[in-house]
């Protein structure tokens, strides 16, 4: 929720922009960001760095080589790992830094297992390393320093081929004393924090001589009215990567842009710096709320990933080139197309830290996402209720309003799982409290919702009202757990409560305290039916530079905010999720929605695209934004249905419900100043369409949950671009107006006003697709024109798949427990199909700790549909049974015979539609978790 102009003093309004559009002057361009400006002025050419090949130290799993800048003579250390599962890690840091440089903690799941390295060739100018059994080799060139990564005789990636390696070494400022640590933290920044950040080098720091003054802004930088003191001087890092044969790259969310990243020559690079951007614009590389420094590249037969592990402000330049401009000599022999092979250039630039990059070598798209998942974790398996529909606005006014809205869903037979409360529910915006006049009985309100099998989410933001009478503020101040200014005082800024202090979530003690606040005896009025929304966690500081925290603020261990800015939101969501787990004794899964994020945030909950606008372009952009999130591990993504700002017309609102019903996180939300827009306020004909979209969502809950389980286990996105499933079809590489849910449903939402039809591309040579509602067959590949009315959502089931559904309308997901299933079996041209169903209790960790789950596999071949266990470890009783089987693309059989798990056989009644080749088998009646088969004769 961005700030609302007109609700704050004039200086705040001016800072945030008074018009209903982003005020670009509040946010830096590359030219206004000193380190980006300095690095971008370095043009491609010969690198000043040389690899000292004679310094090679080869351990069992790491190779270390010193690098030297031949201009400054400052030494660096290159470390190389070949990691298990086709991943290569490169780290470059100062050999003897004046003070430790920040290394990102708490993102990797642990130290990734490494393969044994070997030197396979060397001469005076080059060194060749074997990176393990995957057949990958790394060529290290001495002067100028560069790296070339090969698989067999294929060049995959070149590093520093354009000579853009930058490592601004630490130095003393001329005619100045060393910077002092904040009071109470003397020497803290010289040691690694307890959480694992900092230098791993044991060499004694060497003081280089004083150097000439750098350009203005190197040691102090001013933006608008804010001055960044930069006590340690310029410490930025940068590196270029050349990707021969690649023309399509994706990822590095969050940007309101197309899925395929655009070249940035002639404009700003893509920026990664978590910011509260009021009324963000579309199709720009401006930073938004979250940052994941993961870029994916794809071409036929190969996908790669670059994971740049750095939490400081980062800019990413994308360029196009030909391989001949960065290759020379024998390296050209590794390019099938020679020097004219197209090539994408990627340049990373970060303000501080070290260079720590993981090359994810695929070779397939799902391999890359799985490799990233093994490094940073996969999407947490969400509680089942969170896959249902969420109703929110800023704000539902009081308990009577909440009761009326919930009753409206009952009276209009609309399914609903969660009602949300924004900041006005708290007592004076003091989080973990309730307004005593508006919400005098929160426990009773929550118990009423739980009795209806529904839940609530309340907002808990990470800025704390400065108020000596507010227990949260006073206790954190007494414990010294706030972020500090550069002078050692508690950092304060302006946010929703007015003057606010900011907890230092980088401190493990702070996260522990925060988690304990979700205990039922601490968060008064809370119950197991209450979950959490962490907004404004960039962090948003209305009075700060770029509406965020000053970079020279100090954190746990003495680290400056500049080092770890993009981690802050992850830590907030992590602490909140841990609190929800802890309040149930570790038994129940959390649900936490966060706005700011970083690599690894997928382990802690859901994200959304932030404060969008009720415009058609914003509806359209929600698709590529969520696709980009999914590629970066954040599978549980959605957009505010209807748009947060402004008022949607009925057509836009209806179309947004239809699109939202086929995105992972499905929530309607609206600004305080917008008109109320509960679905029943629409005209009856529009309400009917919204009701149908909601019911389609709920019927597919088993498919969504199964897809999330696969995502949780394997790291493959739930909502994914077509090229992930059809990696050799160039028609799919830039598509972002249609997508797949898992591998089974193709969705093309209607996102144009007044549309009478859409063009849908059906991929797959020799495949068949079935209209999800009419079951009409369509051969692929083809571009199909689909006529649409306001009630149409173009959705197609892939031939060769089986989709489980629960078609009985209920009020919520919990009310569906035990409901019977229908299997939709869509046959391939070869007459086969397969699919899965995953079930557990939907709320606990028992699936992981006690193997209490069902994972079923359905196969159709040779006229027989069989059900068997996909994972024999799982055991769970479930009362649900099989109500129908609908087989698409089959002729009329003479008979259908059910064989139960005990061998008993029963003939089944059936109905066949010869025009559409659809066979419906009625009431098999077998338990959904049992083994059985149905044979057609």
MARTI-162190 format. One record per residue (C-alpha): residue in three letters; y, z, x. Coordinates in steps of 0.1 Angstrom, whole numbers, padded with zeros to 4 digits, always signed. Example, Ala and Ser with C-alpha at 12.3 -4.5 7.8 and 13.67 -1.06 7.14 Angstrom:
<pts>
ALA-0045+0078+0123;SER-0011+0071+0137;
</pts>
This chain:
<pts>
UNK+0000+0000+0000;UNK+0032-0012+0017;UNK+0065+0006+0012;UNK+0084-0002-0020;UNK+0121-0011-0014;UNK+0146+0008-0035;UNK+0126+0040-0035;UNK+0139+0053-0001;UNK+0172+0058+0017;UNK+0191+0027+0027;UNK+0180+0028+0063;UNK+0144+0028+0053;UNK+0149+0000+0029;UNK+0166-0021+0055;UNK+0138-0014+0079;UNK+0112-0026+0055;UNK+0130-0055+0040;UNK+0147-0055+0006;UNK+0135-0088-0006;UNK+0100-0094-0020;UNK+0089-0112+0012;UNK+0080-0102+0047;UNK+0111-0095+0069;UNK+0100-0113+0101;UNK+0127-0096+0121;UNK+0108-0063+0117;UNK+0079-0076+0138;UNK+0078-0090+0173;UNK+0072-0125+0184;UNK+0054-0132+0216;UNK+0088-0139+0232;UNK+0099-0104+0221;UNK+0068-0087+0234;UNK+0074-0083+0271;UNK+0038-0087+0284;UNK+0031-0116+0262;UNK+0062-0133+0273;UNK+0054-0127+0310;UNK+0018-0139+0307;UNK+0026-0170+0287;UNK+0051-0181+0313;UNK+0022-0184+0337;UNK+0010-0219+0334;UNK-0025-0232+0341;UNK-0031-0239+0378;UNK-0049-0225+0408;UNK-0055-0188+0404;UNK-0042-0164+0431;UNK-0074-0145+0429;UNK-0103-0149+0453;UNK-0138-0135+0450;UNK-0150-0117+0481;UNK-0186-0129+0479;UNK-0196-0109+0510;UNK-0187-0077+0491;UNK-0216-0083+0466;UNK-0234-0051+0456;UNK-0265-0060+0436;UNK-0281-0031+0417;UNK-0311-0034+0394;UNK-0289-0042+0364;UNK-0253-0047+0376;UNK-0236-0069+0402;UNK-0203-0058+0417;UNK-0180-0081+0435;UNK-0145-0074+0448;UNK-0117-0097+0438;UNK-0083-0098+0456;UNK-0050-0112+0446;UNK-0040-0132+0476;UNK-0003-0128+0468;UNK-0001-0090+0463;UNK-0033-0081+0482;UNK-0043-0057+0454;UNK-0081-0055+0451;UNK-0100-0056+0418;UNK-0136-0050+0410;UNK-0157-0074+0389;UNK-0189-0061+0373;UNK-0215-0083+0357;UNK-0244-0074+0335;UNK-0270-0095+0318;UNK-0278-0076+0287;UNK-0309-0077+0266;UNK-0308-0103+0238;UNK-0287-0131+0253;UNK-0255-0112+0260;UNK-0235-0112+0293;UNK-0209-0085+0300;UNK-0180-0089+0324;UNK-0156-0061+0334;UNK-0127-0063+0357;UNK-0106-0032+0367;UNK-0086-0020+0396;UNK-0106-0009+0425;UNK-0083+0021+0433;UNK-0059+0027+0404;UNK-0030+0051+0406;UNK-0042+0067+0374;UNK-0073+0059+0352;UNK-0069+0029+0330;UNK-0080+0033+0293;UNK-0115+0021+0285;UNK-0123+0019+0248;UNK-0146+0048+0236;UNK-0166+0052+0204;UNK-0169+0015+0196;UNK-0201+0006+0213;UNK-0233+0022+0200;UNK-0241+0032+0235;UNK-0246+0016+0269;UNK-0264-0017+0260;UNK-0297-0022+0278;UNK-0295-0045+0307;UNK-0318-0071+0323;UNK-0326-0073+0360;UNK-0303-0095+0380;UNK-0312-0117+0409;UNK-0293-0139+0434;UNK-0309-0173+0430;UNK-0286-0193+0453;UNK-0255-0189+0475;UNK-0234-0206+0501;UNK-0200-0200+0516;UNK-0181-0209+0485;UNK-0204-0200+0456;UNK-0229-0175+0444;UNK-0255-0179+0416;UNK-0269-0150+0397;UNK-0298-0151+0373;UNK-0290-0130+0342;UNK-0324-0122+0330;UNK-0354-0139+0313;UNK-0332-0159+0289;UNK-0326-0186+0314;UNK-0289-0179+0318;UNK-0272-0183+0352;UNK-0237-0173+0364;UNK-0220-0193+0391;UNK-0193-0173+0409;UNK-0168-0195+0428;UNK-0149-0178+0457;UNK-0115-0196+0458;UNK-0099-0199+0434;UNK-0120-0173+0416;UNK-0139-0186+0385;UNK-0171-0180+0367;UNK-0193-0206+0350;UNK-0221-0195+0326;UNK-0250-0219+0322;UNK-0282-0220+0302;UNK-0306-0243+0321;UNK-0285-0273+0329;UNK-0260-0268+0300;UNK-0226-0253+0307;UNK-0218-0228+0280;UNK-0185-0212+0291;UNK-0161-0211+0321;UNK-0140-0181+0329;UNK-0106-0184+0347;UNK-0111-0221+0349;UNK-0074-0226+0342;UNK-0064-0198+0366;UNK-0048-0175+0339;UNK-0064-0142+0351;UNK-0037-0116+0350;UNK-0041-0080+0360;UNK-0008-0062+0364;UNK-0017-0034+0388;UNK-0002+0000+0386;UNK+0027+0007+0409;UNK+0055+0030+0416;UNK+0089+0020+0403;UNK+0114+0015+0431;UNK+0137+0044+0437;UNK+0121+0066+0411;UNK+0098+0097+0409;UNK+0063+0095+0395;UNK+0063+0098+0357;UNK+0056+0133+0344;UNK+0030+0143+0320;UNK+0041+0158+0286;UNK+0044+0196+0286;UNK+0011+0212+0283;UNK-0008+0181+0295;UNK-0001+0182+0332;UNK-0025+0160+0349;UNK-0044+0152+0317;UNK-0038+0114+0320;UNK-0054+0115+0355;UNK-0088+0125+0342;UNK-0111+0108+0318;UNK-0109+0122+0283;UNK-0139+0140+0270;UNK-0148+0111+0247;UNK-0156+0088+0275;UNK-0124+0068+0280;UNK-0108+0062+0314;UNK-0118+0049+0348;UNK-0153+0050+0360;UNK-0142+0045+0396;UNK-0148+0072+0422;UNK-0126+0057+0450;UNK-0096+0077+0460;UNK-0064+0062+0445;UNK-0044+0043+0471;UNK-0006+0042+0467;UNK+0007+0007+0472;UNK+0042+0004+0487;UNK+0072+0003+0463;UNK+0077-0032+0450;UNK+0108-0051+0439;UNK+0121-0046+0404;UNK+0104-0068+0379;UNK+0121-0087+0351;UNK+0141-0067+0325;UNK+0117-0050+0301;UNK+0089-0044+0326;UNK+0096-0006+0328;UNK+0116-0001+0296;UNK+0117-0023+0265;UNK+0139-0023+0235;UNK+0132-0038+0201;UNK+0159-0035+0175;UNK+0169+0002+0176;UNK+0137+0015+0193;UNK+0133+0019+0230;UNK+0098+0021+0246;UNK+0100+0041+0278;UNK+0070+0026+0296;UNK+0067+0054+0322;UNK+0038+0037+0339;UNK+0053+0003+0341;UNK+0037-0031+0333;UNK-0001-0029+0331;UNK-0011-0059+0311;UNK-0043-0079+0315;UNK-0053-0114+0305;UNK-0080-0140+0310;UNK-0089-0175+0299;UNK-0122-0189+0287;UNK-0131-0226+0284;UNK-0157-0236+0258;UNK-0169-0272+0265;UNK-0181-0291+0235;UNK-0165-0267+0210;UNK-0138-0278+0185;UNK-0143-0251+0159;UNK-0135-0214+0165;UNK-0133-0185+0141;UNK-0128-0148+0138;UNK-0102-0124+0153;UNK-0092-0109+0120;UNK-0070-0100+0104;UNK-0048-0130+0097;UNK-0038-0145+0063;UNK-0049-0179+0075;UNK-0077-0205+0072;UNK-0112-0196+0085;UNK-0110-0221+0113;UNK-0085-0210+0139;UNK-0057-0234+0147;UNK-0043-0244+0181;UNK-0013-0222+0189;UNK+0005-0245+0213;UNK+0042-0247+0203;UNK+0041-0215+0183;UNK+0031-0179+0186;UNK-0005-0169+0196;UNK-0026-0150+0171;UNK-0016-0113+0173;UNK-0040-0083+0170;UNK-0019-0052+0164;UNK-0025-0031+0133;UNK+0007-0031+0112;UNK+0019-0023+0077;UNK+0033-0057+0068;UNK+0053-0057+0035;UNK+0045-0088+0014;UNK+0027-0107+0041;UNK+0031-0144+0045;UNK+0002-0169+0045;UNK-0008-0194+0072;UNK+0008-0176+0101;UNK-0007-0159+0132;UNK+0013-0127+0125;UNK-0006-0094+0129;UNK-0017-0076+0097;UNK-0034-0043+0090;UNK-0066-0046+0111;UNK-0079-0061+0143;UNK-0113-0071+0156;UNK-0111-0089+0189;UNK-0142-0110+0183;UNK-0140-0148+0184;UNK-0169-0171+0174;UNK-0173-0208+0185;UNK-0196-0232+0168;UNK-0209-0267+0173;UNK-0242-0284+0164;UNK-0271-0266+0179;UNK-0250-0238+0195;UNK-0229-0208+0185;UNK-0212-0184+0209;UNK-0191-0153+0206;UNK-0164-0137+0228;UNK-0159-0099+0222;UNK-0128-0086+0241;UNK-0131-0049+0241;UNK-0095-0037+0243;UNK-0076-0016+0217;UNK-0040-0023+0229;UNK-0017-0049+0214;UNK-0034-0082+0220;UNK-0024-0119+0217;UNK-0049-0148+0216;UNK-0039-0183+0224;UNK-0061-0212+0211;UNK-0058-0246+0227;UNK-0077-0279+0228;UNK-0086-0298+0260;UNK-0112-0320+0276;UNK-0138-0307+0299;UNK-0127-0329+0328;UNK-0094-0310+0331;UNK-0112-0278+0340;UNK-0144-0290+0356;UNK-0149-0305+0390;UNK-0176-0316+0414;UNK-0211-0307+0404;UNK-0201-0288+0373;UNK-0194-0322+0356;UNK-0231-0328+0360;UNK-0237-0301+0334;UNK-0217-0318+0307;UNK-0236-0344+0286;UNK-0204-0361+0276;UNK-0189-0359+0310;UNK-0152-0352+0315;UNK-0142-0365+0280;UNK-0161-0338+0262;UNK-0138-0319+0238;UNK-0131-0284+0248;UNK-0115-0253+0233;UNK-0094-0230+0254;UNK-0091-0193+0245;UNK-0067-0170+0263;UNK-0067-0133+0257;UNK-0036-0112+0266;UNK-0035-0074+0262;UNK-0008-0049+0270;UNK-0029-0024+0289;UNK-0065-0012+0297;UNK-0091-0032+0315;UNK-0108-0065+0310;UNK-0141-0058+0293;UNK-0156-0088+0276;UNK-0190-0095+0261;UNK-0202-0132+0259;UNK-0225-0134+0229;UNK-0247-0164+0237;UNK-0265-0170+0204;UNK-0278-0197+0203;UNK-0277-0196+0165;UNK-0249-0183+0142;UNK-0270-0154+0130;UNK-0280-0146+0166;UNK-0243-0141+0175;UNK-0236-0118+0145;UNK-0268-0099+0153;UNK-0258-0095+0190;UNK-0224-0082+0179;UNK-0241-0058+0155;UNK-0263-0044+0182;UNK-0232-0037+0203;UNK-0209-0022+0177;UNK-0232-0014+0147;UNK-0239-0032+0115;UNK-0223-0026+0081;UNK-0232+0008+0067;UNK-0255+0004+0036;UNK-0231+0012+0008;UNK-0240+0035-0021;UNK-0250+0013-0050;UNK-0222+0023-0073;UNK-0196+0009-0048;UNK-0209-0026-0055;UNK-0198-0024-0091;UNK-0164-0029-0105;UNK-0134-0007-0094;UNK-0103-0002-0116;UNK-0071+0009-0098;UNK-0034+0009-0099;UNK-0005+0027-0084;UNK-0007+0050-0103;UNK-0027+0063-0133;UNK-0003+0090-0144;UNK-0024+0120-0155;UNK-0057+0131-0168;UNK-0050+0118-0203;UNK-0042+0083-0187;UNK-0075+0084-0168;UNK-0094+0094-0199;UNK-0077+0066-0220;UNK-0085+0039-0194;UNK-0121+0050-0190;UNK-0124+0050-0228;UNK-0109+0015-0229;UNK-0138+0002-0209;UNK-0163+0019-0232;UNK-0146+0005-0264;UNK-0144-0030-0250;UNK-0179-0030-0236;UNK-0168-0036-0201;UNK-0188-0023-0171;UNK-0170+0000-0147;UNK-0182+0022-0119;UNK-0151+0037-0103;UNK-0115+0047-0113;UNK-0089+0052-0086;UNK-0060+0075-0081;UNK-0031+0065-0058;UNK-0005+0088-0041;UNK+0011+0101-0072;UNK-0019+0122-0081;UNK-0013+0147-0053;UNK+0012+0176-0054;UNK+0043+0161-0038;UNK+0021+0137-0018;UNK+0004+0166-0001;UNK-0030+0151+0004;UNK-0061+0172-0005;UNK-0042+0186-0035;UNK-0036+0177-0071;UNK-0004+0176-0091;UNK-0007+0208-0112;UNK+0012+0194-0141;UNK-0005+0160-0143;UNK-0040+0169-0130;UNK-0045+0206-0139;UNK-0083+0202-0143;UNK-0096+0177-0117;UNK-0131+0191-0117;UNK-0134+0187-0154;UNK-0120+0151-0152;UNK-0146+0143-0125;UNK-0174+0159-0144;UNK-0165+0138-0175;UNK-0167+0106-0154;UNK-0200+0117-0138;UNK-0215+0123-0173;UNK-0206+0087-0181;UNK-0223+0077-0149;UNK-0190+0068-0132;UNK-0170+0080-0102;UNK-0135+0084-0089;UNK-0117+0075-0056;UNK-0086+0094-0046;UNK-0062+0085-0018;UNK-0060+0106+0013;UNK-0036+0091+0038;UNK-0033+0101+0075;UNK+0004+0112+0074;UNK+0010+0149+0066;UNK+0041+0161+0048;UNK+0063+0183+0071;UNK+0063+0215+0049;UNK+0057+0250+0063;UNK+0042+0260+0030;UNK+0016+0232+0030;UNK-0016+0246+0044;UNK-0027+0213+0060;UNK+0005+0208+0078;UNK+0008+0244+0091;UNK-0028+0247+0102;UNK-0027+0214+0122;UNK+0005+0225+0138;UNK-0009+0258+0148;UNK-0039+0241+0164;UNK-0018+0216+0182;UNK-0036+0187+0166;UNK-0007+0163+0159;UNK+0002+0133+0180;UNK+0030+0142+0205;UNK+0062+0125+0215;UNK+0067+0115+0251;UNK+0085+0148+0255;UNK+0056+0169+0242;UNK+0069+0177+0207;UNK+0050+0169+0175;UNK+0055+0133+0166;UNK+0072+0129+0133;UNK+0082+0099+0113;UNK+0090+0088+0077;UNK+0063+0079+0052;UNK+0055+0084+0016;UNK+0060+0122+0015;UNK+0093+0119+0035;UNK+0093+0135+0069;UNK+0056+0134+0081;UNK+0035+0144+0111;UNK+0006+0124+0123;UNK-0028+0140+0131;UNK-0042+0129+0164;UNK-0075+0114+0153;UNK-0084+0104+0188;UNK-0091+0141+0194;UNK-0127+0150+0185;UNK-0114+0185+0174;UNK-0090+0168+0150;UNK-0118+0146+0135;UNK-0140+0177+0131;UNK-0112+0196+0113;UNK-0105+0166+0090;UNK-0142+0162+0082;UNK-0144+0198+0072;UNK-0115+0194+0048;UNK-0138+0174+0024;UNK-0160+0204+0018;UNK-0159+0213-0018;UNK-0144+0247-0011;UNK-0116+0231+0011;UNK-0107+0201-0011;UNK-0102+0221-0043;UNK-0112+0203-0075;UNK-0135+0178-0057;UNK-0171+0171-0066;UNK-0198+0147-0055;UNK-0183+0122-0078;UNK-0151+0119-0058;UNK-0148+0095-0029;UNK-0119+0085-0006;UNK-0093+0058+0001;UNK-0076+0059+0036;UNK-0045+0038+0033;UNK-0015+0035+0057;UNK-0039+0042+0087;UNK-0024+0016+0111;UNK-0006+0041+0113;UNK+0023+0033+0091;UNK+0056+0049+0101;UNK+0084+0036+0080;UNK+0110+0048+0106;UNK+0091+0035+0136;UNK+0092+0003+0156;UNK+0075-0025+0137;UNK+0068+0001+0109;UNK+0043+0019+0132;UNK+0041+0046+0159;UNK+0061+0045+0191;UNK+0040+0032+0220;UNK+0050+0060+0243;UNK+0037+0087+0219;UNK+0010+0108+0235;UNK-0026+0114+0224;UNK-0055+0136+0234;UNK-0061+0134+0271;UNK-0026+0122+0278;UNK-0032+0086+0268;UNK-0002+0067+0255;UNK-0004+0053+0220;UNK+0000+0018+0235;UNK-0035+0021+0250;UNK-0054+0028+0218;UNK-0032+0018+0189;UNK-0058-0004+0172;UNK-0084+0024+0173;UNK-0064+0048+0152;UNK-0075+0035+0118;UNK-0111+0034+0128;UNK-0109+0071+0138;UNK-0094+0080+0104;UNK-0121+0063+0085;UNK-0148+0077+0108;UNK-0136+0113+0103;UNK-0134+0108+0065;UNK-0169+0093+0062;UNK-0183+0121+0083;UNK-0166+0146+0060;UNK-0182+0130+0029;UNK-0216+0131+0046;UNK-0212+0167+0057;UNK-0202+0180+0023;UNK-0236+0171+0010;UNK-0254+0186+0039;UNK-0260+0151+0054;UNK-0279+0139+0024;UNK-0256+0115+0006;UNK-0240+0083+0017;UNK-0202+0081+0019;UNK-0178+0056+0004;UNK-0145+0052+0022;UNK-0121+0023+0018;UNK-0098+0018+0049;UNK-0069-0006+0054;UNK-0066-0006+0092;UNK-0098-0013+0112;UNK-0112-0022+0146;UNK-0145-0033+0160;UNK-0171-0008+0147;UNK-0152+0001+0115;UNK-0181-0015+0096;UNK-0201+0016+0103;UNK-0178+0037+0081;UNK-0171+0019+0049;UNK-0152-0009+0032;UNK-0120-0028+0039;UNK-0097-0050+0019;UNK-0071-0077+0025;UNK-0042-0053+0018;UNK-0011-0057-0003;UNK-0014-0093-0016;UNK+0007-0110-0042;UNK-0001-0124-0077;UNK+0001-0160-0066;UNK-0024-0188-0065;UNK-0021-0191-0027;UNK-0031-0155-0023;UNK-0061-0159-0045;UNK-0071-0189-0023;UNK-0066-0171+0010;UNK-0088-0142+0000;UNK-0118-0164+0006;UNK-0112-0174+0042;UNK-0099-0139+0050;UNK-0131-0122+0037;UNK-0152-0149+0055;UNK-0134-0140+0087;UNK-0140-0103+0081;UNK-0177-0109+0076;UNK-0181-0129+0108;UNK-0165-0099+0126;UNK-0190-0074+0111;UNK-0169-0062+0082;UNK-0192-0074+0054;UNK-0178-0050+0027;UNK-0146-0069+0020;UNK-0125-0078-0010;UNK-0090-0085-0022;UNK-0069-0068-0049;UNK-0079-0086-0081;UNK-0048-0100-0098;UNK-0026-0094-0068;UNK-0008-0061-0058;UNK+0027-0074-0060;UNK+0042-0092-0090;UNK+0026-0099-0124;UNK-0001-0126-0128;UNK-0002-0149-0157;UNK-0034-0147-0178;UNK-0050-0178-0162;UNK-0045-0164-0127;UNK-0057-0130-0137;UNK-0089-0145-0153;UNK-0096-0167-0123;UNK-0091-0138-0099;UNK-0117-0117-0119;UNK-0141-0147-0116;UNK-0135-0149-0078;UNK-0136-0112-0073;UNK-0169-0109-0091;UNK-0184-0130-0063;UNK-0168-0111-0034;UNK-0185-0080-0018;UNK-0158-0054-0028;UNK-0146-0059-0063;UNK-0114-0039-0072;UNK-0084-0046-0094;UNK-0052-0030-0081;UNK-0015-0033-0088;UNK+0019-0021-0077;UNK+0038+0008-0094;UNK+0064-0016-0107;UNK+0040-0042-0122;UNK+0030-0043-0159;UNK-0002-0026-0169;UNK-0030-0050-0167;UNK-0063-0034-0178;UNK-0085-0062-0190;UNK-0082-0055-0228;UNK-0044-0061-0226;UNK-0052-0098-0223;UNK-0056-0119-0254;UNK-0091-0118-0269;UNK-0101-0152-0255;UNK-0092-0142-0220;UNK-0108-0108-0223;UNK-0141-0125-0233;UNK-0140-0145-0201;UNK-0133-0114-0180;UNK-0161-0096-0197;UNK-0185-0125-0189;UNK-0174-0124-0152;UNK-0180-0086-0150;UNK-0214-0090-0166;UNK-0224-0117-0142;UNK-0214-0094-0113;UNK-0236-0066-0127;UNK-0266-0089-0134;UNK-0266-0098-0097;UNK-0263-0063-0084;UNK-0299-0064-0072;UNK-0291-0095-0052;UNK-0259-0080-0037;UNK-0278-0048-0028;UNK-0306-0067-0011;UNK-0281-0088+0008;UNK-0263-0056+0020;UNK-0296-0042+0031;UNK-0303-0073+0052;UNK-0268-0071+0066;UNK-0273-0035+0075;UNK-0306-0042+0092;UNK-0299-0076+0108;UNK-0261-0079+0111;UNK-0258-0111+0091;UNK-0228-0113+0068;UNK-0233-0109+0030;UNK-0205-0135+0022;UNK-0208-0162+0048;UNK-0195-0197+0056;UNK-0217-0226+0049;UNK-0220-0235+0086;UNK-0240-0203+0092;UNK-0269-0217+0071;UNK-0262-0254+0079;UNK-0252-0252+0115;UNK-0258-0289+0122;UNK-0237-0303+0093;UNK-0202-0309+0106;UNK-0189-0313+0070;UNK-0193-0275+0067;UNK-0175-0265+0099;UNK-0140-0262+0084;UNK-0149-0254+0048;UNK-0134-0222+0035;UNK-0129-0228-0003;UNK-0167-0223-0010;UNK-0192-0200+0006;UNK-0227-0185+0004;UNK-0238-0151-0009;UNK-0266-0143+0015;UNK-0285-0176+0017;UNK-0292-0179-0020;UNK-0260-0186-0040;UNK-0232-0211-0033;UNK-0199-0202-0049;UNK-0168-0223-0053;UNK-0142-0202-0072;UNK-0116-0221-0092;UNK-0083-0213-0074;UNK-0059-0240-0087;UNK-0037-0236-0117;UNK-0047-0258-0147;UNK-0078-0271-0129;UNK-0101-0294-0149;UNK-0126-0298-0122;UNK-0135-0289-0086;UNK-0153-0308-0059;UNK-0183-0289-0046;UNK-0201-0298-0014;UNK-0239-0292-0017;UNK-0253-0291+0019;UNK-0288-0296+0032;UNK-0305-0328+0039;UNK-0333-0332+0014;UNK-0325-0299-0004;UNK-0319-0293-0040;UNK-0293-0270-0058;UNK-0294-0256-0093;UNK-0264-0248-0115;UNK-0266-0211-0119;UNK-0259-0212-0157;UNK-0273-0246-0169;UNK-0301-0249-0143;UNK-0293-0285-0138;UNK-0307-0299-0106;UNK-0286-0316-0079;UNK-0299-0333-0048;UNK-0282-0326-0014;UNK-0263-0335+0005;UNK-0235-0346-0018;UNK-0200-0338-0030;UNK-0203-0330-0067;UNK-0175-0331-0091;UNK-0178-0302-0115;UNK-0158-0302-0147;UNK-0144-0268-0155;UNK-0130-0248-0184;UNK-0114-0214-0181;UNK-0148-0198-0185;UNK-0165-0218-0157;UNK-0174-0203-0123;UNK-0191-0230-0102;UNK-0222-0212-0088;UNK-0254-0229-0075;UNK-0287-0214-0066;UNK-0304-0229-0036;UNK-0337-0245-0041;UNK-0365-0226-0023;UNK-0351-0192-0032;UNK-0360-0163-0056;UNK-0331-0142-0071;UNK-0338-0109-0088;UNK-0314-0100-0117;UNK-0310-0073-0142;UNK-0295-0090-0173;UNK-0291-0062-0197;UNK-0254-0052-0201;UNK-0247-0016-0191;UNK-0217+0006-0186;UNK-0223+0011-0148;UNK-0248+0005-0120;UNK-0262+0040-0124;UNK-0269+0032-0161;UNK-0290+0002-0149;UNK-0315+0024-0131;UNK-0349+0016-0145;UNK-0338-0015-0164;UNK-0363-0044-0163;UNK-0359-0073-0139;UNK-0358-0111-0143;UNK-0368-0133-0114;UNK-0351-0167-0111;UNK-0374-0189-0090;UNK-0356-0221-0079;UNK-0382-0245-0064;UNK-0375-0266-0033;UNK-0384-0303-0034;UNK-0417-0292-0019;UNK-0424-0269-0048;UNK-0420-0237-0028;UNK-0396-0207-0030;UNK-0393-0172-0015;UNK-0370-0142-0019;UNK-0367-0105-0016;UNK-0357-0074-0035;UNK-0347-0041-0019;UNK-0344-0009-0039;UNK-0339+0028-0031;UNK-0322+0057-0048;UNK-0288+0041-0042;UNK-0270+0072-0030;UNK-0288+0090-0002;UNK-0301+0085+0033;UNK-0337+0090+0022;UNK-0343+0053+0027;UNK-0338+0059+0065;UNK-0350+0095+0069;UNK-0380+0095+0045;UNK-0388+0058+0040;UNK-0381+0062+0003;UNK-0375+0026-0006;UNK-0391-0005-0020;UNK-0388-0038-0002;UNK-0406-0066-0021;UNK-0412-0102-0011;UNK-0417-0129-0037;UNK-0433-0163-0028;UNK-0441-0193-0048;UNK-0464-0220-0034;UNK-0493-0241-0048;UNK-0484-0232-0083;UNK-0487-0194-0077;UNK-0460-0167-0076;UNK-0469-0136-0056;UNK-0453-0102-0051;UNK-0461-0082-0020;UNK-0446-0056+0002;UNK-0420-0069+0027;UNK-0421-0035+0046;UNK-0452-0013+0042;UNK-0433+0017+0055;UNK-0415+0020+0022;UNK-0428+0040-0006;UNK-0409+0050-0037;UNK-0417+0052-0073;UNK-0396+0031-0096;UNK-0399+0028-0134;UNK-0384-0007-0135;UNK-0407-0035-0146;UNK-0407-0073-0147;UNK-0393-0086-0180;UNK-0392-0124-0174;UNK-0397-0150-0148;UNK-0376-0182-0150;UNK-0389-0210-0128;UNK-0365-0239-0121;UNK-0377-0274-0112;UNK-0412-0272-0125;UNK-0433-0292-0150;UNK-0450-0278-0180;UNK-0483-0260-0171;UNK-0513-0257-0194;UNK-0515-0220-0188;UNK-0499-0190-0169;UNK-0522-0162-0158;UNK-0510-0129-0145;UNK-0533-0110-0120;UNK-0523-0073-0117;UNK-0528-0052-0086;UNK-0561-0038-0100;UNK-0575-0073-0104;UNK-0571-0074-0142;UNK-0559-0107-0156;UNK-0536-0114-0186;UNK-0525-0148-0200;UNK-0487-0150-0204;UNK-0467-0167-0231;UNK-0442-0192-0219;UNK-0416-0217-0229;UNK-0408-0250-0211;UNK-0376-0270-0213;UNK-0387-0306-0203;UNK-0351-0319-0201;UNK-0341-0293-0174;UNK-0376-0286-0160;UNK-0372-0249-0167;UNK-0402-0226-0174;UNK-0397-0192-0188;UNK-0425-0167-0186;UNK-0422-0138-0211;UNK-0429-0101-0205;UNK-0453-0100-0175;UNK-0447-0062-0179;UNK-0459-0054-0143;UNK-0441-0027-0123;UNK-0415-0043-0100;UNK-0429-0024-0071;UNK-0465-0035-0075;UNK-0486-0063-0060;UNK-0493-0091-0085;UNK-0495-0128-0089;UNK-0489-0154-0116;UNK-0508-0187-0114;UNK-0498-0218-0132;UNK-0525-0242-0142;
</pts>
